[in-house]
Amino acid sequence: MKFKDFLYVRPNIDEYVKNFKELLEVIGTGKSAEEEIKTIKNIFDLNDEMDTLISLVSIRNTLNTQDEFYEKEKEFFDENIPALQEYEHIFSSKILKSNHREKLEKEFGSLLFKQAELRQKTFDPKVIPLLQQENKLDTEYNKLIASAKIEFEGGVYNLSKMSPFLQNLDRNIRHAAQLKVSEFFASNEEQLDRIYDDMVKVRTKIAHELGYENYVQLGYDRLGRTDYDYLDVKNYRDQIYRDVVPLVTELKARSAKRIGIENPKSYDLTLSFLNGNPTPKGNREWQVSIAKKMYKEMSKETDEFFTFMLNHDLLDLDSVPGKAGGGYCTYLPKYRAPFIFANFNGTSHDVDVLTHEAGHAFQVFSSRDNLPSYRWPTFEAAEIHSMSMEFLAWPWIDGFFKEDANKYKFFHLDSSISFLPYGVSVDEFQHEIYLHPEMTKEERKATWRKIEKKYLPFKDYDDDHFLEKGTYWYRQGHIFSSPFYYIDYTLAQVLAFQYWVKSRESHKDAFASYLSLCRLGGSKSFVNLIQAVKLDNPFIDGTVKKVIEPIKAYLDKVDDSKL
């Protein structure tokens, strides 16, 4: 069965609620433990049916944001999903109070109950209208970003398709492309400020309604973080500032020297080599064929996975008009199928998709038989699988890049490390915003620019006055759609670097550890997952420095002037 044949019919919400209520009546009403266990599994099946339909609508809406049918179906779910959360809330309450809780925990694991406790804190029926408002604002932002039609160099491009121009060898083209992208955001500045201001206000109101002092802790609880808090994250950001920012500043200086620019500007930071950044040596179809060979040789598990993805048309990779920006992996429970969405643009990003998003997909494919709530780990743990797969692909990377393979490896490590200061900038910005929700739009921009100068001291916007006033964050969708999520990428990157080190010692042992991590899915919390596979905890002082040292040693040995 191909993805195009996956059936979507709008669900009957009343019937779903009726069935859910009938199942809920079994739990905590004197039935046996066995009956409660069977009922909980039936609830999981019921939710899998609904989640499959929600995912189908989301995928097809992002594949074509101009499709009126799926736009209306997205609106339908935006309106109804918050109300359905009430029954998840009741379910959580019932299993927590069950007389058979000990037997239920033995059957389903204790993490399910910790997650249930968080759901109790993060939802109340009285906030449903606010959650509906939040969903609508998120949809409005995504639609606005997808609407970009930028006229440049004789063509019309969306934001993703502008990326190659931002990496062009011609400095004038890079400069002009940056200004053109800024022009799009500047023309929508008032709307973007209004959307974000409304988001901050509605999230803060939700937090207050639920008894939180502010949105910060609610944001953490919504993300299912059970074993660390914002103070642990601050300590981690401090490590990045102390141990990574100086290295990235040094790498940017090396890059400027390679491309022969004494006083680099922001539009020079996207170019790493005078003869161009490494690019894959073939089109999308060719790259997928190389990926197929790679996953076949990597392991029997990855071969089975990627063959499944291809056989069922579960990758949509081309960038076309009307398609939403970015990339993601999601899961369709009814079909036991991951789905990869991306926008190929002819840069090394394309290969990153075939490794990064495939890492997500392989993880959930490996966890398909887990409980629904354990198929995916929490966000920061989920990114370990994707980023680690990028490094586990290194033995096959010459297949994609040919003569540019060594250049790509240098570029990959360089850009991965260079991402860390930006990632923590996004996180620190969001903490400041939600600790001070009364900020004006001007104060928010000033806050972003101040933080940017702290972690990215080399970023000079030249004559791009729009970015200089602190608006780069407009283009970071996570800030709008998934508050506090972005730090997860950086935490995972530090852990993925550990797999880079392990794989250089023994690829077989590194992959065996990685496979174990994938199969665990979300059955353990973040810290417990990394302990289970013996990775170093990034919240502990000294971890970042320990991880970065062998990477710096590798980069220092490379004569990058010859790449």
C-alpha positions in Angstrom: 0.0 0.0 0.0 1.4 3.4 -1.1 1.2 6.5 1.1 -1.2 8.1 -1.5 -3.6 5.2 -0.8 -3.6 5.7 3.0 -7.3 6.4 3.7 -8.5 9.6 5.4 -12.1 10.0 6.5 -13.0 12.8 8.9 -13.6 11.0 12.3 -16.9 11.3 14.1 -15.8 13.1 17.2 -19.0 12.3 19.1 -18.5 8.6 18.4 -14.9 8.7 19.5 -15.8 10.5 22.7 -18.6 7.9 23.4 -16.2 5.0 22.9 -13.5 6.7 25.0 -16.0 7.3 27.8 -17.3 3.7 27.8 -13.7 2.5 28.1 -12.9 5.0 30.9 -15.8 3.6 32.9 -14.0 0.3 33.3 -10.9 1.9 35.1 -11.1 2.5 38.8 -14.6 1.0 39.2 -13.9 -2.2 40.9 -13.0 -4.3 37.9 -10.0 -6.7 38.0 -6.5 -5.7 37.1 -6.7 -7.9 34.0 -9.8 -6.0 32.8 -8.2 -2.7 33.4 -5.0 -3.7 31.5 -7.2 -4.9 28.6 -9.1 -1.7 28.6 -6.0 0.5 28.7 -4.8 -1.4 25.6 -8.1 -0.7 23.9 -7.7 3.0 24.7 -4.3 2.9 23.1 -5.8 1.3 20.0 -8.6 3.9 19.9 -6.0 6.7 20.1 -3.9 5.1 17.4 -6.8 5.3 15.0 -7.3 9.0 15.8 -3.6 9.9 15.8 -3.3 8.3 12.3 -6.0 10.5 10.9 -4.4 13.6 12.6 -1.0 12.8 11.1 -2.4 12.2 7.7 -4.1 15.6 7.7 -1.0 17.3 9.0 1.3 15.6 6.4 -1.1 16.3 3.4 -1.6 19.9 4.6 2.1 20.5 4.7 2.6 18.8 1.3 0.3 21.4 -0.2 -0.7 24.3 2.0 -3.0 25.5 -0.8 -5.1 22.3 -0.7 -8.4 23.6 0.6 -9.7 20.2 1.7 -6.8 19.5 4.0 -6.7 23.1 5.1 -10.3 22.7 6.3 -9.5 19.3 7.9 -6.5 20.9 9.7 -8.8 23.6 11.0 -11.2 20.9 12.2 -8.5 19.2 14.3 -7.2 22.6 15.5 -10.6 23.2 16.9 -11.3 19.7 18.3 -8.0 18.3 19.6 -7.9 20.6 22.6 -11.3 19.4 23.7 -10.2 15.7 23.3 -7.4 16.4 25.7 -10.0 16.4 28.5 -10.4 12.7 28.1 -6.7 12.1 28.2 -6.8 14.1 31.4 -9.5 11.9 32.8 -7.6 8.7 31.7 -4.4 10.0 33.5 -6.4 10.7 36.6 -8.0 7.2 36.6 -4.8 5.2 36.2 -3.1 7.3 38.8 -5.9 6.5 41.3 -6.4 2.9 40.3 -6.4 0.3 43.1 -4.4 -1.8 40.7 -1.7 0.8 40.1 1.1 -1.5 41.2 0.1 -4.2 38.7 -0.5 -1.5 36.0 3.0 -0.1 36.5 4.4 -3.6 36.3 2.6 -4.1 32.9 3.2 -0.7 31.4 6.2 0.7 33.2 6.5 3.6 35.7 7.3 6.3 33.1 3.7 6.1 31.8 2.6 7.2 35.3 5.1 10.0 35.6 3.9 11.2 32.2 0.3 11.0 33.5 1.2 13.1 36.5 2.6 15.8 34.1 -0.6 15.7 32.0 -2.6 16.3 35.2 -0.6 19.4 35.8 -0.6 20.7 32.2 -4.3 20.4 31.3 -7.6 21.5 32.6 -10.9 21.7 30.6 -11.0 25.4 31.4 -8.0 26.1 29.2 -9.5 24.5 26.1 -10.4 27.8 24.4 -6.9 29.1 25.0 -5.4 25.9 23.5 -7.6 26.3 20.5 -6.4 29.9 20.1 -2.7 28.7 20.4 -3.3 26.1 17.7 -4.8 28.7 15.3 -1.8 31.1 15.9 0.6 28.3 15.1 -1.2 27.5 11.9 -1.3 31.2 11.0 2.5 31.5 11.4 3.2 28.3 9.3 1.0 29.5 6.5 2.6 32.9 6.5 6.1 31.4 6.2 4.9 29.0 3.5 3.5 31.9 1.5 6.9 33.4 0.7 7.4 34.1 -3.0 10.7 35.9 -3.3 11.7 37.4 -6.7 15.4 37.0 -7.2 17.8 36.5 -10.1 14.9 36.1 -12.6 13.0 33.5 -10.6 10.5 33.2 -7.8 11.5 31.2 -4.8 10.2 30.1 -1.4 12.5 30.4 1.7 14.0 26.9 1.3 14.9 27.5 -2.4 16.7 30.7 -1.4 19.3 28.7 0.5 21.6 28.0 -2.5 21.8 31.7 -3.2 22.8 32.4 0.4 25.8 30.0 -0.1 26.7 31.3 -3.6 30.4 31.8 -4.4 29.6 35.3 -5.5 29.7 37.5 -2.5 27.4 40.1 -4.1 24.8 37.3 -4.7 25.0 36.1 -1.1 24.6 39.7 0.1 21.7 40.4 -2.2 20.0 37.1 -1.3 20.2 37.9 2.4 18.7 41.3 1.9 15.9 39.8 -0.2 15.0 37.2 2.5 15.1 40.0 5.1 12.8 42.0 2.8 10.2 39.2 3.0 10.3 39.2 6.8 10.3 43.0 7.0 7.2 43.1 4.8 5.5 40.8 7.4 7.1 42.3 10.5 3.9 43.7 12.0 2.0 40.4 11.4 4.9 38.3 12.9 5.1 40.6 15.9 1.4 40.4 16.5 1.3 36.5 16.1 4.2 36.1 18.5 2.8 38.6 21.0 -0.5 36.8 21.0 1.3 33.5 21.5 3.2 34.7 24.5 0.1 36.1 26.0 -2.1 33.1 25.5 0.6 30.7 26.8 1.2 32.9 29.8 -2.5 32.9 30.5 -2.7 29.1 30.2 0.2 28.9 32.7 -1.6 31.1 35.2 -4.9 29.3 34.7 -3.1 26.0 35.6 -1.5 27.5 38.7 2.0 28.0 37.3 4.0 31.2 38.1 4.9 31.6 34.4 5.1 29.6 31.2 8.6 28.4 31.7 7.9 25.4 33.9 4.7 24.6 32.1 6.7 24.6 28.9 9.1 22.0 30.4 6.2 19.9 31.7 4.5 20.0 28.3 7.7 18.5 26.8 7.6 15.7 29.3 10.9 16.6 31.1 10.9 14.6 34.3 14.6 14.6 35.4 16.0 18.0 34.8 14.9 21.7 35.1 15.8 25.1 33.8 18.7 25.5 36.3 20.3 22.3 34.8 19.8 23.8 31.3 21.4 27.1 32.4 24.4 25.2 33.6 24.6 23.4 30.3 24.3 26.7 28.4 27.1 28.1 30.5 29.3 25.2 29.4 28.6 26.0 25.8 29.5 29.6 26.4 32.7 28.7 28.2 33.9 25.7 26.1 32.3 26.1 22.7 32.0 29.7 21.8 35.8 30.3 21.7 36.2 27.3 19.4 33.4 28.4 17.1 34.9 31.9 16.9 38.2 30.3 16.0 36.5 28.1 13.3 34.8 31.2 11.8 38.2 32.9 11.6 39.6 29.9 9.7 36.6 30.0 7.4 37.1 33.7 6.6 40.8 33.0 5.9 39.8 30.1 3.5 37.5 32.3 1.5 39.9 35.3 1.6 37.7 37.8 3.5 39.3 39.9 6.2 36.2 41.3 7.7 33.4 38.7 7.2 29.8 39.7 7.4 26.7 37.6 8.2 26.2 36.7 4.5 29.8 35.3 4.5 29.2 32.8 7.3 27.2 30.5 5.1 30.1 29.9 2.8 33.0 27.8 4.0 35.1 27.2 0.9 36.1 29.3 -2.1 35.3 26.4 -4.5 31.9 26.1 -2.8 30.5 24.2 0.1 30.3 20.4 -0.5 27.3 19.3 -2.4 25.9 15.9 -3.3 26.9 14.8 -6.8 23.5 13.9 -8.1 19.8 14.6 -8.0 17.2 13.5 -5.5 16.6 10.1 -7.2 20.3 9.4 -7.3 20.8 10.4 -3.7 18.0 8.1 -2.6 19.7 5.2 -4.5 23.0 5.9 -2.6 21.1 6.0 0.7 19.5 2.6 -0.1 22.9 1.1 -0.7 24.2 2.6 2.5 21.4 1.3 4.7 21.6 -2.1 3.1 25.3 -2.3 4.1 25.0 -0.7 7.5 22.9 -3.5 9.0 20.0 -5.9 8.3 17.8 -3.7 10.5 18.5 -0.5 8.5 18.1 -2.4 5.3 14.6 -3.6 6.3 13.7 -0.1 7.4 14.7 1.8 4.3 13.3 -0.8 2.0 9.9 -0.4 3.8 10.1 3.4 3.4 10.7 3.1 -0.3 8.2 0.4 -1.0 5.4 2.5 0.6 6.4 5.9 -0.8 7.1 7.3 2.7 9.6 10.0 1.7 8.5 13.3 0.1 11.7 15.2 -0.6 11.1 17.7 -3.4 10.7 21.4 -2.8 7.6 22.6 -4.8 5.4 25.7 -4.7 2.9 25.7 -1.9 4.7 23.0 0.1 5.5 24.0 3.7 9.1 24.8 4.6 11.5 22.7 6.7 11.6 19.0 7.3 10.3 16.5 9.8 9.5 12.8 10.5 6.2 11.7 11.8 4.5 8.3 12.4 1.2 6.8 11.2 0.3 4.2 13.9 -2.4 2.3 11.9 0.0 1.7 9.1 3.1 1.1 11.4 4.8 3.6 9.1 7.1 6.5 9.6 6.9 9.4 7.1 9.8 11.7 6.1 9.0 15.2 4.8 11.7 17.5 3.4 12.6 20.2 0.9 15.7 19.2 -1.1 17.6 22.3 -2.4 20.8 20.9 -3.9 23.0 21.6 -0.9 24.5 19.2 1.6 21.3 19.7 3.6 19.8 17.0 1.3 22.2 14.3 2.5 21.6 15.5 6.1 17.9 14.8 5.5 18.6 11.3 4.3 20.6 10.7 7.5 19.0 13.0 10.1 15.3 12.4 9.4 16.0 8.8 8.5 17.5 8.5 12.0 14.2 9.6 13.5 12.3 7.3 11.2 14.6 4.3 12.0 14.2 4.9 15.7 10.4 4.9 15.6 10.4 2.0 13.2 12.5 0.1 15.7 10.1 1.0 18.5 6.9 0.2 16.7 6.0 -2.6 19.1 6.4 -0.4 22.2 3.5 1.1 24.0 2.2 4.2 22.0 3.6 6.6 24.6 7.0 4.8 24.4 7.4 4.7 20.6 9.0 8.2 20.7 11.3 9.4 23.3 11.0 13.0 24.6 12.2 15.5 22.2 15.8 15.9 23.4 16.3 12.2 23.4 14.6 11.8 20.0 17.2 14.1 18.4 20.1 11.8 19.6 19.0 9.2 17.1 18.8 11.6 14.1 22.1 13.4 14.8 23.9 10.2 15.6 22.8 8.6 12.3 24.4 11.5 10.5 27.8 10.4 12.0 27.1 6.7 11.6 26.8 7.4 7.9 30.4 8.7 7.6 31.8 5.4 6.1 29.4 5.8 3.2 29.6 9.5 2.8 32.0 9.4 -0.2 29.1 7.8 -2.1 27.2 11.0 -1.9 30.0 13.5 -2.2 32.7 11.7 -4.2 35.8 13.9 -4.3 34.2 16.3 -1.7 33.9 13.6 1.0 36.7 14.9 3.2 35.5 18.4 2.7 32.0 17.3 3.8 33.4 15.6 6.9 35.2 18.8 7.9 32.2 20.9 7.0 29.8 18.5 8.9 31.8 18.7 12.2 32.5 22.4 11.8 28.8 23.2 11.2 27.6 20.8 13.9 29.8 22.5 16.5 29.0 26.0 15.2 25.3 25.2 15.7 25.6 24.8 19.4 26.0 28.5 20.3 23.1 29.4 18.1 20.9 26.7 19.6 21.5 27.9 23.1 20.8 31.5 22.0 17.3 30.4 20.9 16.8 28.7 24.3 18.1 31.7 26.4 15.9 34.0 24.4 12.8 32.0 25.1 13.6 31.9 28.8 13.9 35.7 28.9 10.6 36.1 26.9 8.5 33.9 29.1 10.0 35.1 32.3 9.1 38.7 31.1 6.0 38.3 29.0 5.2 42.0 29.4 8.1 42.8 27.0 7.3 45.1 24.1 8.1 44.0 20.5 11.1 46.4 20.6 12.4 44.9 23.8 12.1 41.4 22.4 14.2 42.3 19.5 16.8 44.1 21.6 16.9 41.0 23.9 17.5 38.7 20.9 20.4 40.9 19.6 22.0 41.1 23.0 21.9 37.3 23.4 23.1 36.9 19.8 26.2 39.1 20.5 27.0 37.0 23.6 27.0 33.6 21.8 27.7 34.7 18.2 30.1 37.6 18.7 31.4 37.2 15.1 28.0 37.9 13.5 28.1 41.3 11.8 24.9 42.1 9.8 26.6 44.9 7.7 23.9 47.0 6.0 21.0 44.6 6.8 19.4 47.0 9.3 16.4 44.8 9.7 18.5 41.9 11.1 20.7 44.2 13.1 17.7 45.4 15.2 17.2 41.8 16.3 14.7 40.0 14.1 16.6 36.9 13.0 14.5 34.8 15.3 11.4 35.4 13.1 12.6 32.6 10.9 13.1 30.0 13.7 9.8 28.2 13.6 10.4 26.4 16.9 10.2 29.7 18.8 6.7 30.1 17.6 5.5 26.5 17.4 7.4 24.6 20.1 8.6 26.7 23.0 11.8 25.4 24.7 12.2 22.6 22.2 15.2 24.0 20.5 17.8 23.3 23.2 17.0 19.6 22.6 18.9 19.7 19.3 22.0 21.0 21.1 21.8 18.4 23.9 21.4 15.7 21.3 24.3 17.0 19.3 26.6 16.7 22.3 25.5 13.1 22.7 25.7 12.4 18.9 29.4 13.6 19.1 29.9 10.8 21.5 28.7 8.3 18.9 31.2 10.0 16.4 34.0 9.2 18.9 32.7 5.6 19.5 32.3 4.9 15.8 35.9 5.9 15.0 37.0 3.3 17.6 34.5 0.6 16.5 31.6 1.3 14.1 30.1 -2.1 14.9 30.1 -1.4 18.7 28.8 2.1 18.1 25.9 0.9 16.0 25.1 -1.9 18.5 24.8 0.8 21.2 22.8 3.0 18.9 20.4 0.2 18.0 19.8 -0.5 21.7 19.0 3.2 22.2 16.5 3.1 19.2 14.7 0.1 20.5 14.3 1.6 24.0 12.3 4.3 22.3 10.7 6.5 25.0 10.5 3.7 27.7 12.9 5.7 29.8 13.4 9.4 30.6 16.1 11.4 28.9 18.8 11.0 31.6 17.9 7.3 32.2 18.1 6.6 28.4 21.6 8.0 28.1 22.7 6.1 31.3 21.3 2.9 29.8 23.6 3.1 26.8 26.5 4.6 28.9 26.6 8.1 27.3 27.9 11.0 29.3 25.3 13.4 30.8 25.6 16.9 29.2 24.2 18.6 32.4 27.2 17.5 34.4 30.1 20.1 34.4 33.0 19.0 32.3 31.0 16.8 29.9 30.9 19.4 27.0 34.6 20.0 27.3 35.4 16.3 27.3 33.3 15.7 24.2 34.6 18.7 22.3 38.3 18.0 22.8 38.7 15.0 20.4 36.7 16.9 17.7 38.9 20.0 18.1 42.0 17.7 17.8 40.5 16.2 14.5 39.7 19.6 13.0 43.1 21.0 14.0 44.9 18.2 12.1 43.0 19.0 8.9 44.7 21.4 6.4 41.4 23.1 5.5 43.2 25.4 3.0 43.4 22.5 0.7 39.8 21.5 0.9 
